[in-house]
Amino acid sequence: MGTIYDLPTPALLLDLDVLERNLRAMQARGTEFGVALRPHMKTHKCVEIGMAQRELGAQGITVSTLYEANVFAEHGFEDITWAFPMAPARARDVAELGDRLALGVVVDSEPPVAALEDCGATVRVWIKTDCGYGRAGLRWDSSSIEPLAARVEKSPNLEFAGLLSHSGNAYHARSPHEIRRIAESERSRMVDAAQRLARQGIQVPALSTGSTPTMAHVAHLDGITEVRPGNYALYDYTQVALGACSPADAAATVLASVISSSEERRQSVVDAGALALSVDRGPAHAPGPSFGRLYDGAPDGGLRHNARIVSLSQEHGRVDQAMAIGERVRILPNHSCLSVACFDEFQVVRGSEVLDSWRIWRGR
């Protein structure tokens, strides 16, 4: 299929060797801690990558939308958790999908439970538990967890799956030590909530936690049943800044071309703008401003320290260094999940050789 130098830019490159290394490493990490790995598909939205994760031992998958759930169901995935607080209006859609596979949904209030019961859905129900992130879910120490769990447990058609949390606050940490503290706080609070339910006669079948940065730094996961990291398949500059990986571990990079350059303004412009890189500014403590970092040649050569993408418009990326017109650059996005969602397909590469193209299922 040619080489990366034949591709029109911007293009989203997926390094197959790096991807496979990342998948094996996280699967081994889950085995080390004695937990099931239920990877999140929202990062790559790619059936081929999901299949590779399953072949390595992933026990089910996680999705962020019902569209993703349906896509992966149509490709033979039979154990899916929709890890997003369910709106009651989606109950009938959930019921239809639940008739086809083992589907788990997430709630943090009674209205979606009532809606699921009303339409006769037969699905697993997780209670979203807030262990410190503060975005959604019932606090781990809330007295509201017990009655909601009891309601689900006694339902004639619903199965109580357990408690589910997301340590998104780890993305705001400023050191591996702080991430390790957040990971332990999430673990211990989930175990505490489960023990409190058990004292009320409500057995919690499973505890589901995890994110890529916490999985990189956590000391142990005693009491946890499964983890749901997603970004680890591809990584990005945010994960580099959090100490979860090195720049050489990033499997997804954006290939761009220099289209304008000025020595007088000490800048150049590349053809990767907000619709290729997103406008995620990355971690607050990373040196900036930067909307993406440039590699110094091949990705295994490290990042350039004298050039950053300092601003974006829709299709333009401004670099604070003059470069040669026509030069091709590899960009490490701040947030691979958002950057992937800007493209229709991965260009699968090994070195500079293009091996294949894999569809990105980015519908709603």
Beta strands, then each sheet from edge to edge (+ up, - down):
strand 1: 11-15
strand 2: 36-37
strand 3: 61-63
strand 4: 79-85
strand 5: 102-107
strand 6: 124-130
strand 7: 138-139
strand 8: 159-164
strand 9: 207-209
strand 10: 226-227
strand 11: 252-262
strand 12: 267-270
strand 13: 293-295
strand 14: 303-312
strand 15: 317-319
strand 16: 328-332
strand 17: 345-350
strand 18: 353-359
sheet 1: 18+ 17- 1- 11+ 12- 15+ 14- 13+ 16-
sheet 2: 2+ 10+ 9+ 8+ 6+ 5+ 4+ 3+
sheet 3: 2+ 10+ 9+ 8+ 6+ 7+
end
